[in-house]
Amino acid sequence: MSKRLALALALLPLLGAAPPAVAQPAWPSRPIRFVVPFAPGGSNDFMARLMAPRMAAMLGQPVVIETRSGAGGVTGVDLAAKAPADGYTVALGTTGGIVIGPSLMVPRPFEAGRDLAPITLAMNVQVPVVVPAASPFHTLADLLAAAKAQPGTVTYGSSGAGSMPHLTGELIAQLAGVRLVHVPYRGGGPVGTALLAGEVDSGLSDMPVFLAHHRAGTLRIIAVGSPQRLSFLPEVPTLAESGLGEIETSNWHGLVTAAAVPEAVLVKLHAAAAAALHEPEVVRAITEQGMEPVGSSRAAFAELIRADALKWAEVIRRGQIRPE
């Protein structure tokens, strides 16, 4: 056998061998998209702008805020649910955008328990009832009495159809036995603007939208949905004190991504988000706005989503609430 043939035979096993594996780049290797499902100026936008730069510092990549408002916060959450399952798209969803709004849509754009991976509960927020400073309604009882005397004339603005503020207004009307006319806006900021302009008789949105205006006397908070009066608003009665029974209307905001994102990526996202929410500067900024920072475990947030989906589905059923 010639030397050339012997060499060829020796090389045959190598020729059939699989190519060497290409190492995957460590995650994250490019910017992360942080979707805000409401217009600028609301508490969701405020929270995102606190979290994004701190998460970027921990993850070593830019975290870029992208506003995708619409459908009471559902549009932005749906974007995250349908994004590639690589962890590069997250959304700061709310009770309305994750569990309430989708249940009002036919067909449903997504199922929270199936299509979303919870990362962390970011914060809890009160949803107060607010009127313009010049409003003749000084109490919730005044507003509901007018609605009862002139059905279909008293309006309330919310941060969108299917949002937590929308459903809260509907629940108040249901318990009081009146009809309030819902006027949806594309976020909490526009609700505050509408109230200042006198476009609506009342409004509901997250506390930070209204707190500074209430303190300045340009808007007036007439009721809150907390179990007890708030320490920073002792003059404002609760919904229960206003005659509506044991009703609570606190909202939550939490970070989610697509359901099939790998576990290792979810662990990194949770670590960055929770650490950002526990930074003293972030805690101080959030509490000064009348909100409660959380930074929960992924499992705790998943259980909250499950429980609230059941609770609000029953409220929707009893109230015969339909998509707008």
N, C-alpha and C positions, 0 to 999 in steps of 0.2 A: 504493500500500500504506500502510495506516494505521501510525502510530507504535506502536500497541498490538500489531499483528500482527508488525511488524518485531522488536519486543522479544521476543515469544514465540518466533519462529524463532531468534533469537540464543541463547536459553536452552536450546533442545532438546539440544545436545551435552552440556551440563552435567547435565541431568536424567538422561541415560543413563550417566553416569560412575559407576565403582565407588566405594563409600564409602572414605574414607581408612583405611589400616591402623591397627589399634590396637596400640600398642607393648606387647610382652610384658614383665612385670615381671622385673627381674634376679633370677637364682637365686643364693641362696635368698631367698625373700620370706616364708617362714613357718618354724615350728620343724621340725626334723629328728628323726625317730624312730630311736633307736639300740637295736636289739633285742638283748637278752642271752638266749641260748637255754638257760641253766642257772639253777638256783636261786641266790639270793644266798649269798655266802660262799666261792665258788670262784674260781679264777684268772681265768676269763672275766669274771666280775662285777668283780673287782679291776681288770683291764685296762680295762674299759669306763669305770669311774669315774675312771680317770686320763685317758683320751682325750677323753671327752665334753666337759668344760668347756673344754679347750684348743681343740678343734675349733670349739666355739661361739664362742670369742673370735675365731678366725680367719675364720669364715664370717659373723659378724655376726647370727646367729640362735641361739636356744636349741637344744641337742642333748639331747633328752629320753630317758633310759634307760627301756626297757620290758622287763620280764622275761617271757619266753614259753618256759618250760622244757617238756621232754617229748621222748620218742623219742630219747634220747641226743644232743640238740642239733639234731635234724632239724626239729622243730616251728618253732623260731624262724627258721631259715634258710629254710624253706619260705614263711614269712610274707613275707620279703624278696623271694624269687623271684617270688611271685605278687602283690606290691604294684604299684600303678601305676608305670609306668616314668618317674618324674619326679625320682628321686633323693632323695625325702623319707623313704624307709625304707631303712636299712642294717642289717646284722646282723653280729655278731662271731662267725663260725662257726669250727668246729674241724675237724680231720681227720675225726673221727667224724661230725659234723653235716653236712659238705659232701660227703665222698666215701664213707665207710664205711656209715653208717646208711642212706642212700637205696638203696644196692645190696642191702640185706637186705630191702627192702620190696617187696610185690607188691600193686598196681602201684607203680612208683617215683613218689614225689611230685614229683621234679624231676630233671633231668640237669644236673650242675654245668657242663659245657662248653657247654650250650645255653641254660640258663635263668638263669645267674648272670653278673654282670660283676664280676671280681675288682678290688678297689681297692688293697689292700696286704696283704702278710704282716706281721702285727703282732708276733708273737713265737714262739719255740720254747720248749717246756717239757718237762722230763723227767717220766716217769710211773713213779714208784718203787713197789715192793712193800712194803706196810706191815702191821704186826701190832700188837695192843694191847701195852702195856708188860708186862702180866702173862702174855703168851702163852708157851707152852712152846717155840714155834718161834723159835730165835735166828738161824737161817740159812734161806735159801730151800731148801736141801737138806733141812732138818728138815721144812719144810712139805710138800714134794713126797714125802718118805718116808712121812709120815702119809697123804697122799692115795693113795699106792700101796698101803699096808697096809689102809686102810679106804676103798675106792672109794665116791665119792658122799657123803662126810661132811664134807670140808673145803670151807668156803665162802670166797668173795671178793666184796666189794662193788665196784661201779663206778659211774661217773656216768651210767649209763643203757645200755639195750640198744642196740647199734650204735655206741657211743662208742669212742674210741681205747683207753681203759682196759679196756673189755670185751674188745675184740679182742686186746689185749695179753695179758690173762689166758688167753684161749682159745689163743693161740699158745704161751704158756709150757706150758700143759697138753699141747698137741699135741707139742711138742718133748720133753717129759719122759715122755710116754706115760702120763699119769694123767688122771683126771677131777676137775675142780674145779667146784663148784656155784656158778653165777653168781647174785648177788643185785643187781638193778639199783636204783639210787636216782635221784633227780631233780637230780643235780648233785654236785660234789665236796664241798661243805659237808656235806650229809647223809651222805656216806660217812665223813667224819671223825667225825661225831657217832655213827654206828653203831659205829665201831671203839672209840671211847671208852666206849660203853655195853656193849661185848662182844657185839653182835648178830651179828657176822661174825668169822670166824677171821683174815681178811686183807682188804686193800683195795688198789685201784689208782685213782689219780686224779692230777691235776697236782701237781707238787712243792709249790707254795705252800700247798696244803691241809694238808700234813703237816709241813712243815719246822719251824715253831715248836714243834709238839708233840714232834717228835723231839728237838729241842734241850732242851726242858723235861723230857723223860723220860716223857711221858704216852703216847706212841706210839713205835714203833721201826721205822725204815726198814731193811729187810734186804737190799735189792738195788735197783740202778738200771740203766736201759737205755742208758746212755751208752757210747760206745766205750771211754773210760777212766774211772777213778774221778774223781769231781767234786772240785774243789779245796776246796770248802766242806764236803764230806762224805768226807774221805779214809779214814775207817774203814769205809765201806760198799762192799762189792764190787759189781762189775758183774754183769749176767746172764751174760755170757760166762765170768767167773771162777766163777760158780755152777754151771757145767757145761752151759749151754744153747747153746754155740756162739756164732757171731758174730750176735747179735741186738741190734737197737737199737729203743727204744720211745719216742723223743722225740715229743711232740705239737706241733702248730702251731695258732695262732689267727690268723685273718685276716678282714679287713673285705670284705663283698660287698654287692651290691645287685642289682636286677633287670637282666636282660641288655640290655634295650632302652633303658636310660637314655642320654640324649644324651652324646656325647663331651665336649662343653664342661663338662657337669655332672660327669662322671667325673674330668676333669682337676682341677676344684676340690675334689672330695671327696678325691682322692689327695693333693693338695698339703697340705690341712688335716690329714689323718690322718698322713701321713709326717712332717710338721713336728712334730706332737705327740709322735710316737714318738722323735724325735731331741732333744727338749728334755732338758737335763742332769738336771733334777729327775725326769723320767719315767724316764730311763735308770737313774738311781740307785735309784729305788723298785722297778723291775722286777728289777734284778740282785740287790738285797738279798733278794728273795723266791726266788732261785734260778732265775730265768728269763732268757732272752736276748731283748732287744728287737731288732726288725729294721727295719721301715719300708721294704720293698722296692719296686721298680717294679711296675706293674700287669702287665707282660709276664712278669716273673720269677715272680710269684705264680700267674699263669695256667698256666705250665709246671709248677710244683710240684703244682698241683691235678691236672693231666693225668697226671703221672708216678705220683702216689700213688694215683689211681683205678685204674690198671693194677696197681700192686703189691699193694694190699690186696684187689682182686678175686681175685687168684691165691691169696692166703692164705685167703680165705673159701672158695674152691673146694676147695682141698686139705683144709681142715679141716671141710668139709661143714657150715658154720655156717648156721643157719636163723634166720628172724625169731623173736623171743620173744613 
